C-alpha cells in the first residue's frame, strides 16, 4: 500500500515541477516569455540579442494571442507563415513566431505580417510585430529616414523618435523597429526602437 | 482502460524526471534564436472536475466524485526547421491511467503540406483534434463527441496535413490501423473498439480525413470521414467494416458562439454482426449549442476575460439500427442530454466552469447532474 502512495506522489510532484517550471522565468529570461503577458516583443528581441552570437541578417518577430500551444495550431501557424516568408526560416515558440533571414535578401515583411493579421483561424490574432535588420540609414529632404537593407536595395521608410540614438547616415547599422499599420489597409509603418552602429 | 501497474507508474515517473531535468537546459538552449538544430517546446493542458453524481451512470443514487480528470504533457522537438517530433502523454484520473495521445514525426514537404507518421489523432469532428478543455464551454466534453465520435481517438498511421487560402482551408488525410470490432458496445458504441496504437492489430486498415474551411464573418465548416475494416482477421467476427461521416458548422461573431454537429456511424459487413447481442449497426449523434460572452467588448488587451453562458442539446443513439435478428435491444443507448452553464476565463487558457446536465434515455430513466471544473492549457 505504501508503494501505491509513494509512486503517484512522486509522479505528482514531478508533474507539478514540470508544469510550474515554464511559469517561472529562468535567470536572465525574465523578458523572454510573452505568453505571460508581461514582456513586449521589443524587450524579447533585446534580451535575446544580448545572450546570442552574431544575429542573422534580418528577423521578424510576431506576437500572437489565442490558441498557440496545441500541435495543430502550431502546425497551421507555422505553415501560414512559411508560405509567405519566402526564404526565411520560421519557428513557432509558444505565442511567438520568428522568421529569420540568415543572409542578405529581400524580406517580404508585408506578406508575413498580413498573413497572420488577416488569418481566419478561430482563435488567433496578431498582437505585436518587431522587425530587425542590417542596413544603412539616409535622411530624406523632408527629414524622414530611409532604411536600406544591406546588399538588397530594399528600402523602408523609418520613423525615428528624437530620443533614439542615431548613427551618421551611410554607416552600417542594425535597426530594431516596431511594425505598425497592419491593423489598417495601407502601407506598413516602421518606428525605430533601437539603432546600433556597426552590427 | 486498465489501471496502470506499478511498473508503468515507475516508468511514467522516470519519464517525468527526465523531462524536468532536460526542460530548463533545453529551454535555455531554445532561448537562443541562433540555435539552428535543437528546439524543445513543452505544452499541455488539464482539467479537474467535481461531478454530482459521478459521470457515466444513470443511477440517481450514485455518489458525488472529484477527479483530476486529466493532465496532458506534450512536447515538440525540432530536429530541423522542417522535421519535428510531436508527442503528448495523458495522465488521467490522477495518473491512475496513462495514455499516449499522440507521437508522430512531422516532415514539411513544403510550406503548406506536411507528412505525418506515427500515433496520430484521428481527424474526425472538431473536438477530437482540438480537445483542450478551454476550447469547450462545458465541464465534460460533449457527449456526442464522446460516445459517437470517441474522443480522444488516436491510431498509428501515415498521412498528409496541410492548409491553403492563408489558413482558411485545412485538411488531414491518413491511412491508419483499423478499429477492433471485438470492442463494439451497445452503449459505448465504437469507443472500446479503439486500439490506441498499443500493440494494435493491423490486419485491417482504414482511411480517415477531414476538410475544414473558415469563411469570412466568423463562419467555419468541417466535414470528416472514416472507412475501414474492423474484424482484424478474426474469423469469429466475420467481415466487419466501420464507416463514419460527420459534418459541423460554427459561427463565432462578436459575443455569439453557435455550434452544430451531426455524426453517423455504420457497422456493416456481408454477414450479420451477431457476435455480441445488441450491437448497433448504425449510430448517430446530433448536437446544437449556443453560447454568449457576457464580457465581450469590455476588456481589451493581451488577456481578454470572457464569461460564457451556454446551453447545449445533444441527442445520440448507439443502437439506432440493429440487426433484424437481434433479440436484445438496449433502450439505454438512446440518450438526450441538455447542458447549461457558465465558463469564466480570466485569461483565455484558463477556465472555471459550472454546469448542469439533464439526461433522459430510451429506458425512460432521467438523471440530473451538477458539475464544477477548472481547465487550463499552456
Contacts between the chains, C-beta under 8 A, distances in Angstrom:
chain1	res1	chain2	res2	distance
A	3	B	6	6.2
A	4	B	6	7.4
A	7	B	6	6.5
A	7	B	9	4.3
A	7	B	10	6.2
A	7	B	13	6.0
A	8	B	9	6.5
A	8	B	94	6.9
A	8	B	95	5.6
A	8	B	96	7.8
A	10	B	13	5.2
A	11	B	9	6.4
A	11	B	12	5.9
A	11	B	13	4.7
A	11	B	16	6.3
A	11	B	91	7.6
A	11	B	95	5.2
A	12	B	94	7.5
A	12	B	95	6.9
A	14	B	13	6.4
A	14	B	16	4.0
A	14	B	17	5.7
A	14	B	20	5.6
A	15	B	16	5.9
A	15	B	71	6.2
A	15	B	73	7.3
A	15	B	91	7.0
A	15	B	95	7.5
A	17	B	20	5.2
A	18	B	16	6.2
A	18	B	19	5.6
A	18	B	20	5.0
A	18	B	23	6.4
A	18	B	42	7.3
A	18	B	73	6.5
A	19	B	44	6.9
A	19	B	46	7.9
A	19	B	71	7.6
A	19	B	73	7.7
A	19	B	378	7.4
A	21	B	20	7.0
A	21	B	23	5.8
A	21	B	24	6.6
A	22	B	23	7.9
A	22	B	27	7.7
A	22	B	42	6.4
A	22	B	378	6.4
A	23	B	378	7.8
A	26	B	24	6.2
A	26	B	27	6.5
A	26	B	28	6.4
A	26	B	31	7.7
A	29	B	27	7.9
A	29	B	28	7.8
A	29	B	31	5.9
A	32	B	31	5.8
A	35	B	378	7.6
A	37	B	302	4.6
A	37	B	303	5.3
A	37	B	347	7.5
A	48	B	31	6.9
A	48	B	32	7.2
A	48	B	33	5.4
A	51	B	31	6.9
A	51	B	32	6.4
A	52	B	32	5.1
A	52	B	33	6.2
A	52	B	34	4.9
A	53	B	32	8.0
A	53	B	34	5.4
A	54	B	34	7.7
A	55	B	33	7.7
A	55	B	34	7.1
A	56	B	34	7.3
A	59	B	33	7.2
A	65	B	302	6.0
A	65	B	303	8.0
A	65	B	348	7.4
A	66	B	348	6.7
A	67	B	130	7.7
A	67	B	132	7.5
A	67	B	135	7.2
A	67	B	348	7.9
A	67	B	377	7.9
A	69	B	43	4.1
A	69	B	44	7.8
A	69	B	45	7.7
A	69	B	132	7.7
A	69	B	349	7.5
A	69	B	377	5.9
A	69	B	378	6.2
A	70	B	43	7.1
A	70	B	45	8.0
A	70	B	74	8.0
A	70	B	130	6.6
A	70	B	132	5.7
A	70	B	377	7.7
A	71	B	74	6.9
A	71	B	76	6.6
A	71	B	86	4.5
A	71	B	88	7.5
A	71	B	102	7.0
A	72	B	129	5.3
A	72	B	130	6.4
A	73	B	130	7.9
A	74	B	76	6.8
A	75	B	106	6.9
A	75	B	114	6.7
A	75	B	161	6.5
A	76	B	163	5.6
A	76	B	167	5.7
A	76	B	170	6.5
A	77	B	167	7.9
A	79	B	108	7.8
A	79	B	111	6.3
A	79	B	112	5.2
A	79	B	113	8.0
A	79	B	114	7.3
A	79	B	162	6.9
A	79	B	163	5.4
A	79	B	167	7.6
A	80	B	163	7.0
A	80	B	166	6.2
A	80	B	167	4.5
A	82	B	108	7.3
A	82	B	111	4.1
A	82	B	112	7.6
A	83	B	111	4.0
A	83	B	112	5.4
A	83	B	166	7.7
A	89	B	81	5.1
A	90	B	81	6.8
A	91	B	33	7.6
A	91	B	39	6.9
A	91	B	78	7.4
A	91	B	81	6.7
A	92	B	41	8.0
A	93	B	30	7.1
A	93	B	39	7.6
A	93	B	41	6.3
A	94	B	41	7.0
A	94	B	43	7.9
A	98	B	33	6.0
A	100	B	33	6.8
A	115	B	166	5.8
A	115	B	167	7.8
A	118	B	166	6.7
A	119	B	166	6.3
A	119	B	167	4.8
A	119	B	168	7.9
A	120	B	166	7.4
A	120	B	167	6.3
A	120	B	168	4.6
A	120	B	214	3.8
A	120	B	215	7.5
A	120	B	216	7.1
A	120	B	220	7.8
A	121	B	167	5.5
A	121	B	214	6.7
A	122	B	214	6.9
A	122	B	220	6.3
A	122	B	250	7.3
A	122	B	252	6.0
A	123	B	135	7.9
A	123	B	348	7.5
A	127	B	302	6.3
